[in-house]
Each structure stands twice: as structure tokens, then as C-alpha cells.
Amino acid sequence: MPKIGTFDGAGFWKNAYAHQRGKLLKKVNVPDDQIIVLVNKKYQELPAALKYDIETSGIEKKELL
């Protein structure tokens, strides 16, 4: 069984600017009105389901920079 690759959401979130966080949230299909609210929160404050979607989305860091 192959290992599932995960995205380091917490590490990215800590070092990213707001527009980079916004790109990440767009890629996991978060509505625009919620993106505005979520980009300024800490990663731990995000809903668990959203963190799961981010970490298992298959997105690579280079896509967001």
C-alpha cells in the first residue's frame, strides 16, 4: 500500500503571506467570503475539516508561491 503524501499545512501557514494563504484556500474550494475571514487566523484556529482537506489535498508548496 503506497504512503499518502501530506501537505505541511501548519508549516506553510506560519511562513506564508495572506495572499499565499488565500491561494491555498482557493485550491481547496473555500468560498471567497470565508477566505477573507480565514487568512488572518492561526492555523490551529481553522476548522478541523478544513485542515484535513488542506493536508490531504495533494497540493505542493511550489504551486502556491
Residue pairs with C-beta under 8 A, 6 or more apart in sequence:
4 56
5 58
6 55
6 56
7 54
7 55
7 56
7 57
7 58
7 59
7 60
7 61
8 55
8 61
9 43
9 51
9 54
9 55
10 43
10 44
12 20
12 24
12 61
12 64
13 21
13 42
13 43
14 43
16 24
16 64
18 39
18 40
20 64
20 65
21 38
21 39
22 35
22 39
23 64
24 54
24 59
24 64
25 34
25 35
25 38
25 39
26 35
27 57
27 59
27 63
27 64
28 50
28 53
28 54
28 57
28 59
30 38
30 50
38 46
38 50
43 51
46 54
